[in-house]
Every structure is written in structure tokens, then in C-alpha cells.
Amino acid sequence: MLPKLTVWGGPLDLELVLLLSYLLALWVGGWALEFLARVHFHRAERYAHTGFAYDALLDRYECPQGELLTLHTFDDRNKLAIYKAPASSCNECALKVFCTPRDEGRHVYRSLAEFHETDVGRFHRRLSLIILGVALTFSGVGLLAWWNKPGEWLLVVATVVSLVLFWLDVRDAPEKTGNDASRVGHFVPDEERIPGMGPPAR
């Protein structure tokens, strides 16, 4: 049998302390995974447009050579705004070989979707839900095992926290649309694609 520890002037089983520590690790882990993925997504999105200045007022991009990329079309299915430079300007540009393989001009894709609406966002939200679901299960089972024992109130608090965190994740989870499966099979050159987003339809 594991020894007892004295916490806040009262005895607690070491098993209970270990369980509470595990629950804390799950809570922090579930939040940290989604937070880091969100930070990486936004950084990758900024990197995809490196060298291109976006004018939010006029809704257009300017390339490093001063050429303007105006709004070409919307991809409603993948929530992308597609901007295009004039083909004649791109084909005569000395940097074309480093910029785009397209003969019809450089394209830039701007995401209109929030992070949690993207494939990457949905994946990490589901992963977070699984982790918080495990935490909720462990806290509930632990509460039943420590019922009427010293420290049971800690597991009551832990169960409530796990339930609230799980409910918040479920509430904010985006609904999966029927168009998600159709994103597979389309290709966009890496230098023109926003990481984390499904490629636009052809």
C-alpha cells in the first residue's frame, strides 16, 4: 500500500495525489496541443504570403516587384479568396522561376475560414476532446473509488472541471460539412498554398 501524504493539514493517499496530477497533465496537454497548433497555423499562413503586402482596404496584394494581385474569384467550398496577377506581367518578370510555375500568372490564396473550421483545426479539436474525455472518465471513476474517503472533495472539483472543459470543447467544435470529403485529390503548388487549408477546387 502506498504511503499517505499530508496536504493542507490533512492526510491524502498517494494514489489520489498521482491521479490528480495525471488529470492536471491531461487538462494542460489538451489545451496546449490546440494552442500550439493554432499558433503554428497562423505563422504558416503568414509565411505563405511572405513578400506579398495585403491592402485590406482595397482587398488586393502587391508582390515584391510592385505588381498588383486583384481578387479573381471565391472558392466557397473551401472558404478561400483567390487573387491573381496579370499573366503578361508575371511571364516577363525576372523572378517568375522563383515565384510560380503558372503561365497564367501568380495566384495567392487567402483563407476566409477561422482556424477551427480548417482540417487542421478540426483534427486538433477532436484530439483535444479525446484527451479531455479521458480526463473526465478518470475523474469520474476516481470519484466513485474515493467516495466517503479523505480528499473526495478534490475529485468532486476535478470532475466538475473536467466536465466544464469537455463541454466547452464540444460547444465550440465546428460541424463537419458534407463537402469535406471532396477536398481530396486537388493540388495547389506549395508556394501558393496556405498551410492547413484544403486546396481549392479546380
N, C-alpha and C positions, 0 to 999 in steps of 0.2 A: 504494500500500500504506500502511495506517495505521501510525503510529509505535508503538514498543514503550514500555511503561511499566515502571518499576522498583517492584515491590511486595514487601515483606518481603525485600529484598535480592536478588530475582531478577527477570528480565525477563518481562513478560507482554504479549501482544498487546492492543492497544486493543479489538479486536473481542471478545476474551474478557471484558474488563472491562465492556464495554457489555452483553454477553449476561448476565453475572452480575447486573448492575444491573437489567436487564429482568426476570430471574427473581425478584429480591427484590421488585420492584414488584408482580409478579403474586401472590406469596405474601401480601404485606401487603394488596393490594387484595382478594383473595378472602376473607381473614379480616375485613377492615374492613367490607365490604358486609354480611356476615351479622351482624356485631356491631351495626352501626348499625341494621339492620332489627329486630333483637331488642330494642334499647333503645327504638326508636320504637313497636314493638308494645306493650310493657309500659306505656309512657307513655300511649298512646292508650287502652289498656284501663282505666287508672286514670282518665283523663279521662271515659270513658263513664259512670263511676259517681260523678262529681263531685256532692257534696251528699248522697249516699246512704252511710250508715255501715253497714258489714257486720259482723255479730256472728258470728264463726267458731264460737263455742261453741254458739249456738242456731241457727246456719245460717239467718240471716234478715237483711234490710236494713231500715234505718229512713230514711224520707225526711226532707227538711228541715222538714216540718210535723209530724213525730213519728209519722206513720203507719207501721205495720209491713208489710213485704212478705215474706210467707212463701213457702216452697218450694211451687210449683204443680205442676211436672212436670219430667221429664228428657227431653231430646232426645238419645237415644243415638247417632243417626246423626251429628250434628254436635258431640257432646260438649259440650252446654250444659245448665246448670241454670237453669230459668226460675222467677222469683219474681214474685208478683202481689200488688198491693194491693187491698183491698176496693173494689168499684165504687162503692158508696154513698159512701164517704169521698172518693174521687177526684172524683166528679161534683159534690160540694158544696165542693170545695177552690177557693179563690180563685186558686191558681196552676195550675189544670188546663190552661189555654190555653197556658201556657209549658212544661208538663211532658209531656203526652201527648194525642194525638188520640183515644185509645181511650175508648169509653163503658163498657167492662167493667173499667177500672182500669189503672193503670200497670204495665208489665212491665219487669223488669230481667233481663238475660241474663248469667250468669257462666260464663266458659269453664272447662271441665274438662280442656281439652287443653293440652299443652305447646306452646311456640312452633313447634317443628319439625314438629308434627302439623297445623298450620294451613295454609291455602292459601298465605299469605304466607311462612310458614316453609319450605314445600316449594319455592316458587319461588326463594327466595334460596339454599337449599341446592343446587338444581340449577345456579344461576348460579355459585355458588362451585365446584362440581365442574367446570364448563366451564373456568373460569379456571385451576384447578389442573391440569386435563387439558392445557391449552395449555402451562403451565409444565413439566409432565412431558415433553411432546413436545419442547419446545425444549431442555431439559436433556439428553435422550437423544440428540437429533440433534447437539447441541454436543459431547457426549462422544465420539461417533463421529468428528466432524470434528477434534477436538483430541487424538485418541489418539496416545500417544507423543510429545506435544509439551509444552513447558513449561506448567505450570498445569493439566494434565489432572486432577490430584487434586482441584482445586477443583470441576470439573464432576462428578467422582465423588460428592463430598459434595452438590453441588446436586441431582444426580439422586436420591440417596438421600432427601434432604429432601423433594423434590417427590413421590416415591413414598409416603413416610410420610404426608405431609399429604393426599394424594389418598386413600389407604387409610382414614385416619381419617374423612374426609368420607363415603366410601362406607359405612363401617361404621355411622355414625350416621344415615345417610339413612333416613327413615321409609318404610315400604312404602305404596304407594298402594292405597287400598281401592276396592272396586267401587262404593261409594256416593258418591264424589266428584262424578261427573257429574250426580247427581240434585240437587245443591245449586243448580243454576242455575234461576232463574225464581221463587224465593221472595223475598218482600220483608219487611223489618222496618224500621219508622221509624228514621231516622238517630239520633234522640236516645235510642233504646233499644237500639241495636245495638253490639256490641263490635267495633271496627275490626279487620280482619284475619281474622275468623271468617266462615265461610259462614253465611247466615241459617238459622234453624231451620225445620223443616218445619211446615206449617200443620196 
